[in-house]
Amino acid sequence: MKQQQSSLQTFQDAMRNQSFQLPTAQQDLIDKLQQDIGHQQAQQEAGEKKSFPALYFVSLGIPREGLLPMLQDAHRYGIPATLRGLVNNDMRQTASLMFELSKEDKNIGVQIDPTLYRDYGITTVPALVVTCPGHFDIVRGSLPLKAALEKVVERGECAATARQLLGGQP
C-alpha cells in the first residue's frame, strides 16, 4: 500500500507542471460557456432585466369568459400576459387551467413573474404597463386592451410605444 501511495505521489508531482491541450471542439465549447457566463454576470451586476414594450398583468382567478378574451388580446398585440404566481401554489393546477383555456385558443399563454408585479407596483389585476426608456404608464381596470393602449396614446409618457403596439395589430 505504501508503495502505491509513493507511486501515486511521484505521478502527481510529475503531472503538476504539465499542461495538456483539449481537442478544439471541447475548447471552443468551454470558451463559449465562459463567455455566456460572463455576459450573464455582467447583466446581473448592471441590474439589467429583459424588458418588454408592454406587460399585461392578469390572474387565472378572473372568470373564464373575461380571461380568455384578455389573453387573446394580449397575444394579438404581442404583449406578454403575466401572472404573479401559481394557482394555490400548485404547478399542476396552474397547468391544468392553462390547458383548459388553450383548448379554446391554442395561441394564448402566460408567463409567471412575481418580480414584475413588485417592480411596477401592481396590486390589482387586470393592469396594462406600457414601457419606454426611463418611464412606464399603467392603465388599471377591466377594459379592452385596445382601449387601454389608446388611453396611453392620448395621455401617457409612453405614447410612442403604445402607438407602435396598436399599429402592429393584425
N, C-alpha and C positions, 0 to 999 in steps of 0.2 A: 504494500500500500504506500509506504514511504517512497519507494522508487517511482511509482506512478505519479505521486504528487510532485516529486522532483522533476520528472519529465514534463509534466504539465507546466510547471513554473518556468522551465527552460524554454518551452514552446511559447508561452506568453511573453517572456522577455524578448524573444526573437521577433515576435509579431508586433510588439508595442510601437515601434517606429516605422512600420511598413505602411504603405498606402496602396490601395487597390482601386482599379478603375471599374466602375459599374458599366454594364452594357449601355449603349447610347439611349435606347428606348426607356430603360429604367431611370437613367439620369434625367432625361427630358421630363418624365412624369414627376420626379421629385422636384425639379426646378419649377414646374407649373404649379404644383401643390404649394410650394413655399411662396410663390408669387401670389396665389389666391389667398393664402392665409395672411400675407402682408397687407393686401388690399382690404380684407375684412377687418383686420385690426385697425387700419388707418380710418376706415369708415366709422367704426365703433368709437374710436378716440375723438373723432371730429363730431360725434353725435349725429352723424348723417343717418337718415332713415329713408327708405323708399317712399317717395311721395306720389300722390295721385292728384290729378287736377280736381277731383271731387270724390267724396265718400258719402254713401247713403247709409245712415245708421238705422237699423231695424231690429225687430225681435221676432223670434218664432212664436211668441205669445200673442202676436197680433192675429186676429181671426183670419182664417184661410182666404175668405172672399176679399179681404183687404190686402193681405200679404202677397198673394200671387200677382196681382197687377203691379204692386210696388216692385217686386223682384223682376218682373218682365220689363218695366220701365227702366230699371237700373241696367239691365242687360242691353236694352235698346240704345241707351245713351253711353254705354261703356263705363258706367260708374260702379265700382265695387260695393255690393251690399255687405254691410259689416255688422256682425253680432258681437255682443260683449263677451259671451261665453257659451257654454254648453247648456242644453235644456236639462234642468235638475242635475247639473254637473255630471251628465251621463252621455258619453260619446255615442253609444248605441242608440239611445233615444233621439239624439240630435240627428244622427244619420238616417234614422227611420223616418223622421218628419221630413227631412230634405228629400228622401227617396220618394215619399208620397207626393210631395209637391212637384218633383221632377217628372212624375208620370203625366202630369198635365202640361208641362212645358220643359223639355229636356235641356233648354238653353239657360235656365236660371241657375244661380249658385250664390254662395255666400262665403265670406272669409270671417274668421274669428280672430279678433284682436282687441283685448280689453285696454291695451295701452293707448289706442287711438281715442277711445272714449275719454280717458283721462286727459290726453294731450289737448283735445278740443273742448273739454268741459261738458260733454254730452251726458245728461242725466235722464232725459226722456226721449222716447222714440215715437214716431219717425223724426229724423232730423237729417237735413242735407248740409254738408260742408263743401263749399267751393273754395279752392285754394289758388293763390298766386304768390309770386315772390314777396315774402315778408308779411303777408296778410292772409286772412281767410274770412269768409262770410258764412253765417249759419242761418238756415231757414228751418224753423221748427213747425211741426204740425202735420196733420194728415191732409195734404193737398197733393194733387198730381205732380210728379217730378218736373214735367214741362212748366207748370205754373211756378214752381219753386225756382227753377232756373231763370225764368222770366223776371221774377222778383229781384234776383241778383243782378240781372242785366240792367234793370231800371234803377236800383238803388245801392248796389253793392260795390265794394272796392275791387272785387274780382270779376267785374262785368265782362271783361275780355275773355276770361276763361269760360264763363257761363255761356257767352255768345258762341264760342267755339264748340262747346258741347252741344248746344242746340243745333248748330249748323251741321254737326256730324251725324245727326239723326237720319236713319234710312227713310 
